[in-house]
Amino acid sequence: MGFVKEFKEFAMKGSVVDLAVGVIIGGAFGKIVTSFVNDVLMPPLGVLLGGVDFKDYKTTLIEAVGDKAAVTLNYGMFFQNVIDFLIIAMAIFIMIKAMNSAKKKEIAAPAPPPAPTAQESLLAEIRDLLKEKK
């Protein structure tokens, strides 16, 4: 019973839930970026380079024989995946940079002076009483 309770406490911590949400949003964001690269960015780039579809860039290492498919090195797909990665990395960098600048603004705000300790408060009361007696 202790294991189940401990696991429940672990799973319900805010950081675990935040991580799960981040993974789900990250997966969806990855699909959006992949679609952007494949459907929006690469076609005009291919047209600029003479009507080339990068998905078709490959080198055949072993030709197809009978029922056996050809073995190819698909460097065009690799190029598209590198572009996907660079866009995602740039977006994450910009997001983290914005979060860090927001944290710096929080830290830069001056902290209120600390409340006097019990000893300081007592000494202030004694000082005030002595002033009244004069």
C-alpha positions, 0 to 999 in steps of 0.5 A: 500500500505504501508504494501505491501512495508514494507513486500517487504523490509523485505523479501528482506533483506539479513538475510531473504534470507540467512535464506531461503537458509539455511533452503533449504540446511539444509533440503537437508543435513538432507536427506543426513545424514538420507541416510548415517545412514540408508544405510551406517552406520546402516547395518554394525553395525547391522551385527556386532551385529549379523545381527540385523536390528534396524528398526525391534526393537520394542515392541508391546503394543497392539496386532493387532485385526481384521482390527485394526493394532497393537500398537508398541513402535518403539525404533529401529527407535528412535535409528536411529533418535538419530544417525541422530541428533548426526551426524547433530549436530556434522557437525553444531558444526564443521562448527560453530567452523570453522567460529568462528576461521575465525572470530577470525583471522579477529579480530586479524589483527591489525586495521589501525590507525585512520585518524586524526580528522579535528582539529588534521590536522589543528593543524599539519598545524599550527605547520608546518607553525610555523616551516617554519617561524623560 
